[in-house]
Amino acid sequence: MSVFADPVDGDRLVCSARGCQADAAWGLLWNNPKIHTPERRKVWLACDEHLAYLTEYLGVRSFLKDTVPADELPRAEGP
């Protein structure tokens, strides 16, 4: 990954959509330029069902920077 994305934690990656407990298939890399440095990428996780909704939510705010398969996201180390 060419920019720093926050590592994701846990053995199971769960969709970030409210109330969803599905396995995440996608990582949405985003940045709020008012509070994050330009190279910083926060991560929301999305299942296939919620990918379009979460993409649109971040996109209308001009926060979305990239979408990658969840298995390509950096993982947190340790407990």
C-alpha positions as CSV (number, residue, x, y, z in Angstrom):
1,M,0.0,0.0,0.0
2,S,1.5,3.3,-1.0
3,V,0.0,5.4,1.9
4,F,-0.3,4.6,5.6
5,A,-3.6,3.0,6.4
6,D,-4.5,2.4,10.0
7,P,-4.1,-1.3,10.9
8,V,-7.3,-3.3,11.4
9,D,-7.6,-5.3,14.6
10,G,-9.1,-8.7,15.5
11,D,-9.2,-12.1,14.1
12,R,-12.5,-11.4,12.3
13,L,-13.1,-8.3,10.2
14,V,-16.7,-7.2,10.6
15,C,-18.6,-4.7,8.4
16,S,-18.7,-1.2,9.7
17,A,-22.3,-0.5,8.7
18,R,-24.5,0.0,11.8
19,G,-25.9,-3.3,13.0
20,C,-24.2,-5.4,10.4
21,Q,-22.3,-8.5,11.7
22,A,-21.2,-9.8,8.2
23,D,-17.6,-10.5,7.4
24,A,-16.0,-7.6,5.7
25,A,-14.8,-8.1,2.1
26,W,-13.6,-4.6,1.5
27,G,-11.6,-1.8,3.2
28,L,-12.6,1.7,2.4
29,L,-9.6,4.1,3.0
30,W,-10.6,7.6,3.8
31,N,-9.3,10.8,5.2
32,N,-11.0,13.9,6.6
33,P,-8.6,16.7,5.6
34,K,-9.9,19.0,8.4
35,I,-8.5,16.6,11.1
36,H,-6.1,14.2,9.4
37,T,-2.7,14.7,7.8
38,P,-2.8,14.2,4.0
39,E,-1.1,10.8,4.0
40,R,-3.2,9.3,6.8
41,R,-5.9,6.8,5.9
42,K,-8.6,5.7,8.3
43,V,-10.3,2.4,7.5
44,W,-13.9,1.4,7.4
45,L,-14.8,-2.2,6.6
46,A,-17.6,-3.2,4.3
47,C,-19.4,-6.4,3.4
48,D,-20.5,-6.8,-0.2
49,E,-24.1,-5.7,0.7
50,H,-23.0,-2.4,2.3
51,L,-20.1,-1.5,0.0
52,A,-22.2,0.8,-2.2
53,Y,-23.8,2.6,0.8
54,L,-20.5,3.2,2.7
55,T,-18.8,4.2,-0.5
56,E,-21.5,6.8,-1.3
57,Y,-21.5,8.1,2.3
58,L,-17.7,8.8,2.3
59,G,-17.8,9.9,-1.4
60,V,-20.3,12.7,-1.0
61,R,-18.1,14.1,1.8
62,S,-15.0,13.8,-0.5
63,F,-13.4,11.6,2.2
64,L,-13.0,8.4,0.2
65,K,-9.5,7.8,-1.1
66,D,-9.4,4.2,-2.1
67,T,-11.2,0.8,-1.8
68,V,-9.1,-2.4,-1.4
69,P,-9.9,-6.0,-0.7
70,A,-10.0,-6.6,3.1
71,D,-7.2,-9.2,2.9
72,E,-4.8,-6.5,1.7
73,L,-5.3,-4.3,4.7
74,P,-2.4,-4.0,7.3
75,R,-3.2,-6.0,10.5
76,A,-2.5,-4.8,14.0
77,E,0.3,-6.7,15.8
78,G,0.0,-8.1,19.3
79,P,-2.8,-8.2,21.9
